[in-house]
Amino acid sequence: MVRTASLFSQLLGLFPRLEFEQMVWRHRAERYAKGFGCWDQFVAMLFAQLAQAQSLREICGGLRCCLGKLVHFGVKEAPKRSTLAYANEHRPWQLYAELFYALLGKVQGLSDRPGHKLRFRNKLLSLDSTVIELCLLLFPWAQFIRTKGAVKLHCLLDHQGYFPSYALVTLATQADIAVARLLKLARGSIVVFDRAYKDYALWARYCREGVFFVSRLVKGTVYRVVESRSVPQHRNILADEIIELISKHAGRQGCSYRLRRVVVWLPEKQEELVLITNHLTFGASTIAAIYKERWQIELFFKALKQNLRIKSFVGTSENALHLQIWTALIAMLLLKWLQFRARFGWSLSNLVTLLRWNLMTYRELWEWLDDPFQLPPPTPPAVQYGLFAFGQQLA
């Protein structure tokens, strides 16, 4: 006999209802609700991400096909398209942002999270943004250039488990460096970013606060070499120097701290890679390996766009777009959590695909994650006979 709920119902069980209702009360998200609550809306939008529904019709129709299973989700009936569209447009997306950070806190509290691949114990972070293109006719509020609309998703990726530890959705015209100035990083952390985050004042702040950074040095940067270190030629390190930056603009605050310039030869591209960092003790090859790890945030953005619904939207308002992106981030955090908790060697794409096919399957979630291809235990013959006899009496 079935002794467990569906996989989707068990995934929803990872979000405590009392905690969720407290968030709803803080954001006053149900001020004008008449029967269709915020939990019903969250179930519908998370279902859209995990089932990869591409329209309101698919979301509502997919839930309506669940028949009596909706009660296991805490939902009385499937929403109508107009009801869900109105809720996405008017209910605050900040509720979903708070729900994301609440789930993130639980994931970060797990002691069995996998660490990053490098040998040092410092927290390793990557900072970057990705552009999500939009149709300007449907999203006129998100104008990027004359004929195109877009928004930006800014992320700070924690390499201990590769979870997004910070996220922010802005217009595409928002500068990346402006978001970086808002972040407060822990002392001893190592943050990696590209040349878009060149800001001498920010680099000086990191030096004062004990935060390490690794980035690419922009061509034309004026500096003075203070010390040249010996380099191991067999590791493709061409130069390792201690430098002092010289600001061209006297009116701007510069970085008076000594930094480190590392030149790496890339044999696959036959070109030099010039890095700059304020970490003066790690080996030059370790600095190069740290910057190579920045590619993980690019892979995160790629996986987010390929496996979840953030390229096509079910609403055209700014609130509906933010809400759907935050739901995608919640789903990604949930999938990453399931991926490293399972003993089965899941790739993210396979996990998304098989979970989509088995959302309404009645299996114990953690057993399914560990062995997804094992058949459920057969129903005992006595139970089968009892069900058959009961059916004959009804007939």
N, C-alpha and C positions, 0 to 999 in steps of 0.2 A: 504494500500500500504506500501511497505517497505521504512522506512524513516531513516534507520541506516545501518551501515556497519556490517560486520561479527565481532564476538568477537575477532578473531585474529587480524583483522585490527585495532580495537580499542585498543588492547594491544600494537600494534606497534605505535599507536599514542601517547603513553606515553613517547616515545623517540623522542624528537624534531629533525627534519631532519637537521636544520641549525647547531645545536650543534653537531650532529653526523658528519656532513661534516667538521666542524672545527677540530674535533679529527682526522679525516682521513687526513686532510692537515698537521697537526702537526706530525703525524707519517709517512707521505709520503707513505701511504699504497696503493695508486693507481698509483704509478709511471709507471708501465708497464701494466695497465689495458686496455683491448680492448673490451669494451662493457659490461663486467660483473663487476659491481662495488662492493664496500665494503658493501653498503646497501643491495644489492641482496644477498651477502654472509651471512650477519647477519640475514636476513629474513629466509634464508634456515636453518641456524644452530639453530636459536630459534625455528623454526618449528620442527626441529628434536628433541629438548628437550620436547616441549609441546605435540607433537603428538607421542612421544616415538618411533621415527623411528630408526631402528637399523643398517641401512646400507645406503650407498650413493644411491643405487637403490630405497630404500623406500623414502628417502628425495626427490629426483628428481621426482619420480613417483607420490608421494603424492601432490607435488606442481603442477605437470602437470595436475592432475585430477581436479584442482580448476577452470579450464576453464577461464571464464572472470573475476574471482574474483582477479586475480593477480594484476590487475591495481589498486585495492584498497590498496594493500600493497606497492605501489610504485615500482613494479617490472614489466617489460615488458613481460618476458617469463621465464619459469622454466629453471634452469641451467642443463647443461649436467653433467654426473658424472665426466668425466675427467676435466671439467672446475672447478667444485667445489673442487675436490681433489687437483688440482694444487693451487687454491687460499688458501686452508687450509694449505698447505705445505709452501707457500712462503710469505703470507701476515702476518705482525707482530701481534702476540697475545697481545702485549701491548695495542693495540687499544681496545680490549675487556676488559682488566683490567681497563683502564681509564673509559670506559663506565660503568663498574660495580660501581666504586667509584662515578661517577656522579649520578647514580640512587640512590646509598646509601645516598648521601647528600640530595636528595629530600625527601627520606623516613625519615631520621633523623630530617628533618625540620618540619615534621608534628606534630602538637600539641596534637593530639588524640592518640598517640602511647601508648599502654598499658605498665605500669611499671612492675618491677619485684614483686614477691609475698611477699618479706620481708618488714618490716616496715621502715627501715632506708632509707634515701634519697640519699645515695652515689651511684654512678654508679657502677654496678656489672658486671664484665666481667669474662669469662672463656677462658682459653688458652689451646689448645691441638692440636694434629695432628692425622691424620688417614692415613693408608697405602692403596694405590690403587695398587693391584697386576696386573702385566702385563705378557704376554707371552714373554719369553726371545728371542725366535726365531724371533718374529715380532718386538720387541723393544730391540735390542741389546745394544743401547746406555743407557738403564735404568737398567743395571745389578745391582742386589741387593745382592743376594748370587749366588753360583755357578750355580744353575739350575733355578733361578727365577729372574724376573725383577719386579721393582716396583717404584712408585713415592710417595711422601708424600704431602698431603694437610694440611698446617698449617692454623688454624683459630683462631681468637679472637672473641668470641661470646658476643654480647651485650644483656644482659638479659632484657632490655627495648624493648620488641617486639621480642626478640630472633632472631636478625639479625646478620649476620657476618659483623663486622666492620673492619676486616682486614683479608686478605687471601694471601697465598703465596704457590706456587707449586715448590717443589724441588725434587731432587733425594732422594730415600729412605734412602740413607746413610747419609744424612744431619742430624746432631744432633738437637734435639728440643731446647736445651738451646741456641744454636747459633742464632736461630730465635728470641727467647725471648729477647736477648740482643739488637736486632735492634729496638724494640718497644719503643716508647715514650708515656707514659700514663699520663693522666691528674691528677693533684693533687687532692687527696680525693677519687680517684677511688679504688675499691676493686677488685683485680684479683685473681682468683682461678685456681690452676693447681695441677698436681699430682707430684709424686716423681721424674719424669724424669727432672724436672726443678730445681733440687737442685744445687744452686750456691751461696755461701756465699757472693761473690762480688756483684751479682745481688740483693740479699736481702738487702745488705747495701745501694745500690743505691736507692732502693725503699724507704728505711727509710729516706734517705737524701732528696728525692724529694717529700715526703708526700704521697706516694702511699702505700696502704695497700695490703697485700697478705695473702692468706690462702692456706696451702698445707699440705701434709702428711709428717711426720718426718721419715726419713730413719732410719732403724735399725742400731745400731752401732754408731750413732751420739754422739759425746762427748760434754757434756754440764755440767754446774754447776747451781744448783737451788738457786735462790736468795730470792724468796718469794713464799710461798704456800698460796693459797686462799681457803676459805671455798666454798664448792660445794653443790648444791641441789641434794640430792640422788635420789629424785623421777623423775629426768629428765635424768637419765642414764649418768650423768657426774661423772667420777671417780676421776679426778684430774684437777686442774687448777693452773699452776705454772708460775712464771716469771723466765726465765733462761738466761744464757749467754753461747754462743757457744764457744767451744774451738777447734781451728783448729789443726788437726794433722800434717799438712804440713806447716812448717814455711815459705816456699817460696811462698805460695799462699796468696792472700789477703783474709782476713776473714771478718766476720761481728762482729763488736765490740758493736753493739746496743743490748739492752735487748729485748728479744723476749718472746713469751708466748707459753707454752705447755699445750694443752688441751687433756685429755684422755676421750673418749666417749665409752660407752659399747653398742654394737650392739646386741640386743636380738635375731634378726632373724638369725644372723650368729654365735652367741655365741662367739664373739671375741671382742678385743679392737681395737679402731681406735685412733691413736695418731696424733694429728694435731699440726701444728706450725703456728704462725701468729705474725705480728708486731702490731696488733690492741690490745691495752691494756685496752680498756674501754667497749667494747661490752660484754654482758653476754656470758658465756661459751656455753649455748644452742644456742645462735644466731650464734656463730662461727661454731658450728656443722651444723646448718641449712644452712649457707653459703656454706660449703663444699658439702653438699648434693645437692645444686643447680648445682654443677659442672656436674651432670648427664645430664643436658640439652644439653651440647655440644655433648655428646655421642648420644643423641636422634637426634640432628641435623645431625650428620654424617650418622646415620642410615636412616633418611628420605631422605637425599641427594642421597644415593646409591640406595635406593629402588624405588624412584619416578622419578629420572632423569637419563640421560645417561652418567654415568662416570665409568662404569665397562666394557663396550664394546665401542670401538672407531672406527670411520670411517676413520681414518688416522693413519699411523704408525710413522710419523716423530715427533720430539720433539715439533715443532711449532704447528702441528695439534692437538697433545694431549693437550698442554696448552690452545689452543684456545677453544677446546670442554669443558674443565673443567671450564674455565672462563664463557663460555656461560651457563653452568649448574648453576653456582653461580648467574648469572644475572637472570635466570629463577626462582631460588629459592627465591631470593630477591623479585622478582615480585609476586610470589605466596604468600609469607608471607605478603606482602603489601595488596594484595587482600583479604587475609584471615581476617585480623583484621579490614579492612574497611567495610566488609560486615556485615549486621545485621543477616544474616542466620548463624547458628552454624556449620560452615564448619570444618571438620577435613582435614588435609593437603592431605591425600590419596584420600578422596572423591572429593576434589576440583580438584586435578590433573586428576582424572579419568573422571569426568563430563566435565571438560574443554576440555579434549582430544576429547570427543565425540561431543562437540558442538563448536569446533574451527571455523567452517564455518557457524554457525547458525547466522541468522540476528536478533539479539536481542540487546537492549541497555545494555551495559556491567554492569553498576551498578544496574540496575533493575534485571538483571539475577542473579547477585551475591546475592541480597537481597531475591529473591524468584525464584529459578531456575526451579521450577515445575509449575509455572503459565503459562498458554497458552497465546500466543501473541494475541492482540486484533484482532477480525475478520475483514476481508475486507468488507467495506460497500457494500450493494447490488447494488447500482448504479455503483460503480466502477467495480464490477464483471460483470454486464451486459454490460458495455462499453467494457471491455476486450473481452467478448464473441462475441459481435457484430463486433469488429475489427478483430477477428479471422475468423469470417464467411466471411468478405469482402476479406481477404487474400485467403481464400479457393475458 
